[in-house]
Structures are given as C-alpha cells and as structure tokens.
C-alpha cells in the first residue's frame, strides 16, 4: 500500500500549510521510502496521473470549507472509490454506499481504522480467479452515479436554472 499526497492549502489556512509541510518532511524519511510519496507543487494537471493509478481517493477538507471537490469527481469518473468528508459535491450524493466517510479530519485513528478494517479487507477479498468482486461492484456504482450526475451538462443546466433564469424576464432563455 502506498499513500500519495498532493494538494494545496488555502493561503489563509495556516494549519493546512503546516500539515502539508510535515507530510513533505515525513515522506523524506527512509522508513517511508516508497510508502508515502509527497508531490510538491500539486496542480490540476497532475490529477489525471494520480487518478489513473489510484484505487482510493482520499479527500479530507474540513466540512463546509470545500468549494466543490472536482478532484474527487474526476476520480469517481474514473472508477476510483472515495474516502471523504461529506462536503462539496460528496454531500449531494444520494447513494452514500459509494464512499467511506471521514467524520473528523483531525482524527488520524479514524483514517487508520477505516483503511485497516474496512477498505483494505474489501480490496483484498478476492474470488477464485483473484477478482475483488465487491470492490468492482462499488466501482461500477461510483461510475454510474458520477457520470450521470456530475458532468458539464449538469453544470450548465444548474447555471441556467439557478443563476441565469432568475435574472431574465419572462424566461427568455
């Protein structure tokens, strides 16, 4: 199991900046070589490389601080399973069984417990031909929900209905 960390803290988020700084320092320790990887200067272009090689996308913003969570949407659109706080786009998802919840972003025991007792066992539970069937079913549900509800078509529809339509007299759209 490898953990790859990337991201940026909001300029006013001193605690977030400190966490990223600590992760970068920890990733350089010999005992974490090839186990914890920190990607400096993370940006949206790097997401496609991270998404294509991930099994679980951990998104852990403090609740009500996430703008929308586009990286998690991109991950879900590629079948990557989510481990997230219920914030941003995740809070809208009706089917909660496609995510594992992070209730408290500051409780590291919760992360370890979920990974060790729920996520990893599901990943390693294989059938007779070495396929993780329950994992694959969860990936399929994730793809179905994300692709049907969180694309640019929906974004445009929401903008038209919720932002522009109220501004136009007699619904001239």
Backbone as ProteinMPNN parsed JSONL, in Angstrom:
{"seq_chain_A": "XXXXXXXXXXXXXXXXXXXXXXXXXXXXXXXXXXXXXXXXXXXXXXXXXXXXXXXXXXXXXXXXXXXXXXXXXXXXXXXXXXXXXXXXXXXXXXXXXXXXXXXXXXXXXXXXXXXXXXXXXXXXXXXXXXXXXXXXXXXXXXXXXXXXXXXXXXXXXXXXXXXXXXXXXXXXX", "coords_chain_A": {"N_chain_A": [[0.855, -1.165, 0.0], [0.557, 2.171, -0.86], [0.776, 5.612, -0.106], [-0.053, 8.549, -1.649], [0.44, 11.9, -1.572], [-0.877, 15.042, -2.354], [-1.697, 18.408, -3.011], [-3.067, 21.62, -2.155], [-3.029, 24.109, 0.291], [-5.399, 26.542, 1.339], [-4.498, 29.993, 1.029], [-4.924, 31.337, 3.48], [-5.005, 29.317, 5.299], [-3.351, 28.309, 7.745], [-2.957, 25.996, 9.333], [-3.443, 23.935, 7.479], [-1.338, 24.39, 5.668], [0.802, 23.808, 7.34], [0.385, 21.087, 7.856], [0.798, 20.003, 5.278], [3.483, 20.68, 4.942], [4.643, 19.137, 7.0], [3.972, 16.562, 6.044], [5.525, 16.489, 3.741], [8.096, 16.519, 4.848], [8.055, 14.128, 6.355], [7.779, 12.281, 4.297], [10.315, 12.13, 3.298], [11.781, 10.614, 5.025], [13.704, 7.676, 5.601], [12.283, 5.32, 6.435], [9.821, 5.595, 5.3], [10.158, 5.448, 2.613], [9.046, 4.867, -0.639], [6.542, 4.306, 0.378], [5.142, 6.453, 1.357], [4.458, 9.119, -0.516], [5.109, 12.368, -1.485], [3.84, 14.937, -3.43], [5.157, 17.752, -4.565], [4.111, 21.139, -5.285], [1.589, 20.56, -6.372], [-0.945, 20.481, -8.854], [-3.866, 21.054, -10.936], [-3.329, 19.777, -13.385], [-1.843, 17.562, -12.773], [-3.607, 15.796, -11.718], [-4.793, 13.902, -13.445], [-2.818, 11.97, -13.743], [-2.515, 11.008, -11.174], [-5.101, 10.053, -10.682], [-5.35, 7.969, -12.554], [-3.827, 5.956, -11.483], [-4.844, 5.261, -9.031], [-6.609, 3.604, -6.38], [-8.173, 4.361, -4.265], [-9.475, 7.494, -3.453], [-8.61, 9.903, -1.332], [-10.146, 12.517, 0.171], [-10.069, 15.157, 2.186], [-11.222, 17.667, 3.258], [-11.907, 20.216, 5.715], [-15.154, 20.154, 6.955], [-17.597, 22.008, 5.188], [-15.829, 23.729, 4.031], [-14.969, 23.088, 1.559], [-14.971, 23.87, -1.835], [-16.082, 22.609, -4.214], [-15.024, 20.126, -4.95], [-13.768, 19.006, -7.282], [-11.601, 17.313, -7.895], [-12.233, 14.919, -6.653], [-14.53, 14.273, -8.071], [-13.454, 13.856, -10.618], [-11.877, 11.642, -10.006], [-13.867, 9.763, -9.244], [-15.214, 9.588, -11.699], [-13.511, 8.03, -13.026], [-13.719, 5.612, -11.876], [-12.505, 5.4, -9.421], [-12.602, 4.835, -5.983], [-14.087, 6.665, -3.275], [-12.935, 8.191, -0.264], [-13.914, 10.213, 2.012], [-14.735, 13.406, 3.551], [-18.096, 14.425, 4.11], [-18.641, 16.722, 2.186], [-18.586, 19.521, -0.088], [-19.131, 18.305, -3.364], [-19.62, 15.682, -2.621], [-21.401, 15.755, -0.542], [-23.82, 16.013, -1.802], [-24.412, 13.572, -2.927], [-26.667, 11.008, -3.224], [-26.565, 8.242, -2.833], [-24.921, 6.899, -0.429], [-23.315, 4.705, -0.256], [-21.163, 4.604, -1.958], [-18.993, 5.832, -0.999], [-16.529, 5.992, 1.595], [-16.782, 7.327, 4.766], [-15.156, 10.149, 6.23], [-15.322, 11.303, 9.27], [-14.114, 13.061, 11.056], [-11.621, 15.123, 10.265], [-9.295, 15.541, 11.647], [-8.764, 13.347, 13.176], [-6.635, 10.952, 13.259], [-6.709, 8.274, 13.948], [-9.174, 7.429, 13.03], [-8.827, 7.401, 10.24], [-6.831, 5.381, 9.958], [-8.165, 3.191, 11.117], [-10.447, 2.863, 9.432], [-9.158, 2.318, 6.965], [-7.63, 0.029, 7.601], [-9.543, -1.785, 8.657], [-11.826, -1.778, 7.038], [-11.591, -0.737, 4.298], [-9.123, -1.814, 3.1], [-9.506, -4.656, 3.638], [-11.793, -5.122, 2.0], [-10.751, -4.588, -0.522], [-8.82, -6.624, -0.751], [-10.343, -8.926, -0.577], [-10.959, -11.578, -2.444], [-12.218, -13.451, -5.283], [-12.341, -16.833, -6.637], [-10.84, -16.512, -8.974], [-9.174, -14.475, -8.425], [-10.337, -11.893, -8.34], [-11.585, -8.852, -7.022], [-14.63, -8.819, -6.315], [-16.682, -7.405, -4.843], [-15.481, -4.913, -4.596], [-15.241, -4.173, -7.281], [-17.966, -3.981, -7.962], [-18.662, -1.779, -6.406], [-17.093, 0.141, -7.652], [-18.39, 0.233, -10.141], [-20.925, 1.257, -9.368], [-20.087, 3.752, -8.477], [-19.071, 4.912, -10.86], [-21.47, 4.972, -12.377], [-23.116, 6.737, -10.88], [-21.53, 9.096, -10.689], [-20.943, 9.74, -13.409], [-23.5, 10.109, -14.427], [-24.536, 12.249, -13.021], [-22.729, 14.355, -12.454], [-21.452, 15.995, -14.473], [-20.4, 18.217, -17.161], [-22.754, 18.835, -18.499], [-24.71, 18.856, -16.492], [-23.669, 20.916, -14.933], [-23.945, 23.16, -16.647], [-26.736, 23.156, -16.947], [-27.491, 23.651, -14.272], [-26.386, 26.222, -13.921], [-27.919, 27.662, -15.8], [-30.567, 27.263, -14.818], [-30.461, 28.007, -12.082], [-28.967, 30.323, -11.797], [-28.932, 32.101, -14.099], [-31.604, 32.075, -15.211], [-33.34, 33.26, -13.222], [-32.534, 35.888, -13.53], [-33.413, 36.763, -15.961], [-36.084, 38.292, -17.584], [-39.335, 37.018, -18.009], [-38.462, 34.5, -18.664], [-36.653, 34.18, -21.011], [-34.826, 32.439, -22.053]], "CA_chain_A": [[0.0, 0.0, 0.0], [1.296, 3.433, -0.934], [-0.007, 6.832, 0.031], [0.48, 9.651, -2.445], [-0.18, 13.131, -1.106], [-0.72, 16.257, -3.135], [-2.768, 19.351, -2.708], [-2.659, 22.957, -1.745], [-3.851, 24.71, 1.337], [-5.827, 27.918, 1.089], [-3.486, 30.915, 1.544], [-5.183, 31.723, 4.867], [-5.101, 28.094, 6.103], [-2.045, 28.028, 8.339], [-2.901, 24.605, 9.765], [-3.302, 23.12, 6.275], [0.033, 24.561, 5.177], [1.689, 23.095, 8.263], [0.191, 19.654, 7.613], [1.494, 19.663, 4.029], [4.93, 20.787, 5.22], [5.007, 17.944, 7.772], [3.909, 15.4, 5.151], [6.691, 16.525, 2.862], [9.26, 16.118, 5.652], [7.911, 12.709, 6.687], [7.989, 11.49, 3.076], [11.758, 12.035, 3.044], [12.387, 9.7, 5.99], [13.975, 6.365, 4.992], [11.292, 4.287, 6.744], [8.624, 5.804, 4.473], [10.525, 5.394, 1.196], [8.115, 4.101, -1.482], [5.286, 4.061, 1.083], [4.48, 7.741, 1.446], [5.034, 9.974, -1.557], [4.549, 13.713, -1.467], [4.007, 15.621, -4.705], [5.194, 19.203, -4.35], [3.538, 21.987, -6.342], [0.452, 19.861, -6.963], [-1.892, 21.325, -9.584], [-4.936, 20.304, -11.601], [-2.818, 18.962, -14.49], [-1.305, 16.314, -12.228], [-4.693, 14.941, -11.253], [-5.043, 12.75, -14.329], [-1.824, 10.934, -13.48], [-2.845, 10.412, -9.882], [-6.362, 9.321, -10.812], [-5.197, 6.738, -13.333], [-3.135, 4.917, -10.723], [-5.382, 5.194, -7.669], [-7.745, 2.752, -6.052], [-8.983, 5.13, -3.329], [-9.19, 8.932, -3.476], [-8.897, 10.479, -0.025], [-10.377, 13.952, 0.116], [-10.396, 15.409, 3.584], [-11.338, 19.063, 3.688], [-12.747, 20.494, 6.873], [-16.526, 20.304, 6.454], [-18.108, 23.32, 4.778], [-14.738, 24.541, 3.507], [-14.686, 22.613, 0.206], [-15.748, 24.59, -2.839], [-16.92, 21.661, -4.943], [-14.418, 18.802, -4.946], [-13.627, 18.491, -8.643], [-10.653, 16.199, -7.991], [-12.981, 13.717, -6.299], [-15.419, 13.967, -9.194], [-12.598, 13.254, -11.656], [-11.512, 10.299, -9.554], [-15.058, 8.925, -9.37], [-15.499, 9.382, -13.125], [-12.562, 7.014, -13.483], [-13.932, 4.402, -11.101], [-11.744, 5.408, -8.174], [-13.513, 4.915, -4.854], [-13.84, 7.818, -2.434], [-12.838, 8.179, 1.201], [-14.036, 11.66, 2.061], [-15.722, 14.064, 4.391], [-19.291, 14.735, 3.339], [-18.563, 18.14, 1.889], [-18.51, 19.747, -1.532], [-20.037, 17.511, -4.184], [-19.921, 14.432, -1.936], [-22.564, 15.984, 0.305], [-25.018, 15.91, -2.645], [-24.607, 12.212, -3.417], [-27.752, 10.331, -2.517], [-26.151, 6.88, -2.504], [-23.736, 7.01, 0.425], [-22.52, 3.479, -0.265], [-20.025, 4.661, -2.877], [-17.915, 6.494, -0.273], [-16.295, 5.758, 3.003], [-16.832, 8.657, 5.374], [-14.22, 10.684, 7.209], [-16.159, 12.166, 10.104], [-13.288, 14.086, 11.696], [-10.367, 15.157, 9.504], [-8.145, 15.63, 12.547], [-8.658, 12.107, 13.941], [-5.858, 10.005, 12.448], [-7.141, 6.904, 14.262], [-10.303, 7.095, 12.165], [-8.26, 7.042, 8.941], [-6.184, 4.072, 10.053], [-9.17, 2.173, 11.397], [-11.224, 2.625, 8.204], [-8.306, 1.678, 5.955], [-7.235, -1.303, 8.05], [-10.647, -2.682, 8.987], [-12.92, -1.756, 6.067], [-11.189, -0.528, 2.905], [-8.147, -2.823, 2.653], [-10.095, -6.005, 3.539], [-12.661, -5.23, 0.826], [-9.881, -4.642, -1.706], [-8.105, -7.902, -0.818], [-11.281, -10.045, -0.595], [-10.958, -11.995, -3.859], [-12.891, -14.706, -5.615], [-11.43, -17.912, -7.046], [-9.959, -16.073, -10.065], [-8.426, -13.338, -7.888], [-11.003, -10.616, -8.608], [-12.297, -8.295, -5.865], [-15.958, -8.567, -6.878], [-17.389, -6.346, -4.114], [-14.788, -3.678, -4.969], [-15.625, -3.87, -8.664], [-19.362, -3.518, -7.933], [-18.648, -0.423, -5.853], [-16.56, 0.981, -8.731], [-19.459, 0.397, -11.141], [-21.915, 2.194, -8.802], [-19.451, 5.075, -8.477], [-19.084, 5.388, -12.246], [-22.847, 5.259, -12.782], [-23.599, 7.932, -10.185], [-20.74, 10.283, -11.052], [-21.101, 10.084, -14.822], [-24.862, 10.537, -14.737], [-24.978, 13.41, -12.244], [-21.726, 15.38, -12.141], [-20.702, 16.378, -15.656], [-20.569, 19.594, -17.636], [-24.175, 19.048, -18.828], [-25.404, 19.249, -15.272], [-23.162, 22.227, -14.54], [-24.605, 24.163, -17.483], [-28.15, 23.172, -16.576], [-27.6, 24.341, -12.979], [-26.155, 27.652, -14.142], [-29.087, 28.233, -16.464], [-31.76, 27.225, -13.975], [-30.325, 28.615, -10.758], [-28.304, 31.625, -11.814], [-29.337, 32.999, -15.175], [-33.057, 32.164, -15.408], [-33.951, 34.284, -12.362], [-32.125, 37.227, -13.951], [-34.013, 37.091, -17.253], [-37.534, 38.481, -17.51], [-40.205, 36.15, -18.812], [-37.737, 33.28, -19.042], [-36.31, 34.291, -22.419], [-33.71, 31.539, -22.413]], "C_chain_A": [[0.905, 1.233, 0.0], [0.325, 4.589, -0.787], [0.698, 7.919, -0.759], [-0.288, 10.895, -2.019], [0.136, 14.273, -2.056], [-1.861, 17.17, -2.777], [-2.197, 20.68, -2.311], [-3.603, 23.421, -0.657], [-4.251, 26.109, 0.886], [-4.781, 28.857, 1.681], [-3.682, 31.322, 3.01], [-5.235, 30.515, 5.816], [-3.724, 27.704, 6.638], [-1.892, 26.584, 8.755], [-2.724, 23.673, 8.563], [-1.899, 23.197, 5.694], [1.019, 23.777, 6.037], [1.587, 21.584, 8.064], [0.932, 19.232, 6.349], [3.009, 19.718, 4.207], [5.409, 19.557, 5.99], [4.983, 16.686, 6.912], [5.122, 15.337, 4.238], [7.938, 16.074, 3.614], [9.224, 14.629, 5.985], [8.215, 11.841, 5.468], [9.466, 11.3, 2.751], [12.471, 11.084, 4.003], [12.561, 8.325, 5.362], [12.9, 5.312, 5.258], [10.013, 4.427, 5.917], [8.933, 5.774, 2.977], [9.606, 4.412, 0.453], [6.809, 3.726, -0.78], [4.456, 5.335, 1.185], [5.187, 8.674, 0.477], [4.331, 11.315, -1.5], [4.858, 14.382, -2.795], [3.99, 17.12, -4.451], [4.576, 19.947, -5.537], [2.411, 21.301, -7.101], [-0.448, 20.866, -7.684], [-2.872, 20.438, -10.343], [-4.433, 19.421, -12.737], [-2.303, 17.605, -14.007], [-2.391, 15.313, -11.865], [-4.881, 13.72, -12.141], [-4.051, 11.627, -14.103], [-2.102, 10.236, -12.154], [-4.091, 9.557, -9.973], [-6.147, 7.986, -11.503], [-4.506, 5.626, -12.554], [-3.676, 4.719, -9.321], [-6.526, 4.202, -7.547], [-8.707, 3.486, -5.133], [-8.525, 6.578, -3.379], [-9.596, 9.504, -2.126], [-8.999, 11.984, -0.189], [-10.873, 14.361, 1.494], [-10.423, 16.883, 3.963], [-12.144, 19.157, 4.977], [-14.146, 20.755, 6.335], [-16.896, 21.768, 6.275], [-17.004, 24.269, 4.316], [-14.386, 24.156, 2.071], [-15.567, 23.36, -0.784], [-16.66, 23.628, -3.598], [-16.311, 20.263, -4.991], [-14.203, 18.204, -6.317], [-12.626, 17.345, -8.742], [-11.345, 14.884, -7.632], [-13.954, 13.295, -7.382], [-14.618, 13.297, -10.304], [-12.212, 11.83, -11.27], [-12.698, 9.35, -9.725], [-15.426, 8.625, -10.807], [-14.545, 8.381, -13.752], [-12.657, 5.734, -12.658], [-13.159, 4.319, -9.806], [-12.724, 5.636, -7.019], [-13.099, 6.04, -3.909], [-13.826, 7.515, -0.952], [-12.791, 9.65, 1.568], [-14.928, 12.143, 3.196], [-16.941, 14.312, 3.509], [-19.36, 16.243, 3.173], [-18.444, 18.295, 0.382], [-19.519, 18.886, -2.261], [-20.463, 16.232, -3.478], [-21.189, 14.561, -1.088], [-23.872, 15.861, -0.485], [-25.369, 14.475, -3.02], [-25.644, 11.494, -2.561], [-27.343, 8.939, -2.036], [-24.84, 6.921, -1.732], [-22.845, 5.773, 0.366], [-21.403, 3.477, -1.305], [-18.83, 5.366, -2.225], [-17.734, 5.87, 1.093], [-16.166, 7.132, 3.625], [-15.661, 8.922, 6.306], [-15.045, 11.662, 8.035], [-15.354, 13.324, 10.695], [-11.916, 14.085, 11.035], [-9.134, 15.192, 10.394], [-7.923, 14.365, 13.364], [-7.944, 11.044, 13.107], [-6.254, 8.563, 12.737], [-8.305, 6.478, 13.382], [-9.804, 6.673, 10.782], [-7.706, 5.616, 8.989], [-7.197, 2.956, 10.254], [-9.98, 1.838, 10.14], [-10.394, 1.88, 7.16], [-8.012, 0.237, 6.336], [-8.407, -2.27, 8.176], [-11.755, -2.759, 7.942], [-12.399, -1.737, 4.63], [-10.236, -1.611, 2.411], [-8.753, -4.232, 2.611], [-11.024, -6.17, 2.334], [-11.815, -5.363, -0.441], [-9.248, -6.032, -1.855], [-9.02, -9.123, -0.771], [-11.502, -10.43, -2.059], [-11.744, -13.279, -4.057], [-11.853, -15.712, -6.116], [-10.521, -17.54, -8.216], [-9.258, -14.751, -9.72], [-9.014, -11.975, -8.262], [-11.721, -10.124, -7.349], [-13.711, -7.867, -6.277], [-16.719, -7.449, -6.167], [-16.799, -4.974, -4.46], [-15.214, -3.233, -6.366], [-17.067, -3.372, -8.724], [-19.452, -2.091, -7.407], [-18.097, 0.557, -6.894], [-17.639, 1.255, -9.775], [-20.519, 1.379, -10.648], [-21.362, 3.621, -8.811], [-19.48, 5.677, -9.87], [-20.485, 5.811, -12.673], [-23.332, 6.564, -12.16], [-22.85, 9.178, -10.639], [-20.984, 10.689, -12.498], [-22.502, 10.573, -15.16], [-25.245, 11.855, -14.058], [-23.981, 14.548, -12.089], [-20.842, 15.744, -13.329], [-20.965, 17.819, -16.052], [-22.016, 19.868, -18.043], [-24.951, 19.508, -17.605], [-24.961, 20.638, -14.832], [-23.853, 23.332, -15.335], [-26.085, 24.292, -17.146], [-28.359, 23.918, -15.253], [-27.383, 25.841, -13.129], [-27.379, 28.312, -14.776], [-30.281, 28.343, -15.52], [-31.618, 28.053, -12.699], [-29.713, 30.011, -10.768], [-28.899, 32.559, -12.863], [-30.843, 33.162, -15.328], [-33.691, 33.202, -14.484], [-33.605, 35.722, -12.772], [-32.815, 37.695, -15.227], [-35.525, 37.182, -17.103], [-38.239, 37.512, -18.446], [-39.489, 34.919, -19.338], [-37.397, 33.227, -20.533], [-35.165, 33.375, -22.855], [-34.187, 30.548, -23.444]], "O_chain_A": [[1.875, 1.319, 0.753], [-0.802, 4.544, -1.282], [1.886, 8.179, -0.567], [-1.516, 10.936, -2.095], [1.272, 14.44, -2.501], [-2.892, 16.715, -2.282], [-0.987, 20.836, -2.152], [-4.806, 23.159, -0.687], [-3.524, 26.769, 0.143], [-4.224, 28.555, 2.736], [-2.709, 31.618, 3.704], [-5.483, 30.681, 7.01], [-3.027, 26.875, 6.052], [-0.83, 25.992, 8.563], [-1.94, 22.726, 8.625], [-1.338, 22.184, 5.277], [1.953, 23.16, 5.525], [2.598, 20.883, 8.1], [1.621, 18.212, 6.348], [3.729, 18.878, 3.667], [6.458, 18.995, 5.673], [5.866, 15.837, 7.029], [5.676, 14.265, 3.993], [8.75, 15.325, 3.072], [10.246, 13.948, 5.906], [8.839, 10.787, 5.593], [9.821, 10.392, 2.0], [13.648, 10.782, 3.808], [11.666, 7.849, 4.664], [12.63, 4.487, 4.385], [9.215, 3.492, 5.839], [8.053, 6.048, 2.161], [9.425, 3.272, 0.878], [6.048, 2.907, -1.297], [3.228, 5.3, 1.108], [6.369, 8.978, 0.637], [3.103, 11.384, -1.47], [6.007, 14.393, -3.237], [2.942, 17.695, -4.158], [4.532, 19.428, -6.653], [2.292, 21.441, -8.319], [-0.684, 21.966, -7.185], [-2.717, 19.218, -10.383], [-5.056, 18.401, -13.029], [-2.327, 16.623, -14.749], [-2.123, 14.121, -11.721], [-5.104, 12.619, -11.639], [-4.396, 10.455, -14.254], [-1.943, 9.021, -12.034], [-4.143, 8.464, -9.411], [-6.706, 6.974, -11.08], [-4.597, 4.46, -12.94], [-3.029, 4.07, -8.498], [-7.3, 3.991, -8.482], [-9.918, 3.271, -5.201], [-7.326, 6.858, -3.35], [-10.783, 9.582, -1.81], [-8.057, 12.64, -0.633], [-11.958, 13.963, 1.919], [-9.725, 17.301, 4.887], [-12.958, 18.285, 5.284], [-14.309, 21.495, 5.366], [-16.558, 22.631, 7.085], [-17.222, 25.477, 4.221], [-13.581, 24.835, 1.433], [-16.777, 23.465, -0.586], [-17.877, 23.814, -3.621], [-17.059, 19.288, -5.068], [-14.43, 17.009, -6.507], [-12.785, 16.476, -9.6], [-11.071, 13.851, -8.242], [-14.18, 12.103, -7.592], [-15.05, 12.291, -10.866], [-12.22, 10.927, -12.106], [-12.552, 8.263, -10.284], [-15.899, 7.53, -11.111], [-14.753, 7.938, -14.882], [-11.779, 4.874, -12.732], [-13.155, 3.275, -9.154], [-13.571, 6.526, -7.082], [-11.913, 6.333, -3.759], [-14.598, 6.696, -0.454], [-11.739, 10.28, 1.45], [-15.755, 11.4, 3.726], [-16.817, 14.397, 2.288], [-20.045, 16.941, 3.921], [-18.228, 17.32, -0.337], [-20.657, 18.755, -1.811], [-21.567, 15.743, -3.715], [-21.95, 13.606, -0.938], [-24.926, 15.627, 0.108], [-26.508, 14.196, -3.393], [-25.51, 11.39, -1.342], [-27.736, 8.514, -0.95], [-23.766, 6.972, -2.332], [-21.73, 5.794, 0.887], [-20.76, 2.448, -1.512], [-17.77, 5.481, -2.841], [-18.661, 5.297, 1.668], [-15.506, 8.009, 3.066], [-15.23, 8.051, 7.062], [-15.421, 12.729, 7.549], [-15.862, 14.439, 10.817], [-11.136, 13.152, 11.223], [-8.033, 14.897, 9.929], [-6.99, 14.307, 14.165], [-8.58, 10.321, 12.34], [-6.146, 7.711, 11.856], [-8.419, 5.306, 13.024], [-10.3, 5.7, 10.214], [-8.062, 4.765, 8.173], [-7.097, 1.898, 9.632], [-10.176, 0.665, 9.821], [-10.872, 0.927, 6.545], [-8.127, -0.67, 5.511], [-8.278, -3.447, 7.839], [-12.545, -3.703, 7.952], [-12.728, -2.618, 3.837], [-10.514, -2.261, 1.404], [-8.535, -4.948, 1.634], [-11.046, -7.232, 1.712], [-12.132, -6.16, -1.325], [-9.154, -6.554, -2.966], [-8.54, -10.248, -0.91], [-12.146, -9.701, -2.813], [-11.914, -14.08, -3.137], [-10.647, -15.476, -6.03], [-9.508, -18.208, -8.425], [-8.813, -14.016, -10.601], [-8.273, -11.015, -8.476], [-12.395, -10.907, -6.68], [-13.954, -6.692, -6.552], [-17.344, -6.622, -6.831], [-17.532, -3.995, -4.598], [-15.509, -2.06, -6.594], [-17.361, -2.433, -9.463], [-20.235, -1.287, -7.914], [-18.586, 1.682, -7.002], [-17.783, 2.386, -10.24], [-20.969, 2.238, -11.407], [-22.08, 4.573, -9.114], [-19.873, 6.831, -10.041], [-20.667, 6.878, -13.259], [-23.9, 7.407, -12.855], [-23.466, 10.2, -10.939], [-21.209, 11.866, -12.779], [-22.673, 11.367, -16.084], [-26.195, 12.51, -14.489], [-24.363, 15.623, -11.627], [-19.619, 15.793, -13.203], [-21.67, 18.548, -15.354], [-22.471, 21.008, -17.948], [-25.753, 20.439, -17.68], [-25.784, 21.447, -14.404], [-24.295, 24.328, -14.762], [-26.62, 25.398, -17.069], [-29.286, 24.717, -15.125], [-28.108, 26.64, -12.537], [-27.818, 29.379, -14.345], [-30.924, 29.389, -15.437], [-32.564, 28.726, -12.287], [-29.926, 30.79, -9.84], [-29.318, 33.673, -12.548], [-31.318, 34.275, -15.552], [-34.53, 33.974, -14.948], [-34.308, 36.661, -12.4], [-32.804, 38.886, -15.541], [-36.167, 36.276, -16.569], [-37.766, 37.238, -19.549], [-39.885, 34.361, -20.361], [-37.824, 32.309, -21.232], [-34.609, 33.552, -23.939], [-33.414, 29.698, -23.887]]}, "name": "protein", "num_of_chains": 1, "seq": "XXXXXXXXXXXXXXXXXXXXXXXXXXXXXXXXXXXXXXXXXXXXXXXXXXXXXXXXXXXXXXXXXXXXXXXXXXXXXXXXXXXXXXXXXXXXXXXXXXXXXXXXXXXXXXXXXXXXXXXXXXXXXXXXXXXXXXXXXXXXXXXXXXXXXXXXXXXXXXXXXXXXXXXXXXXXX"}
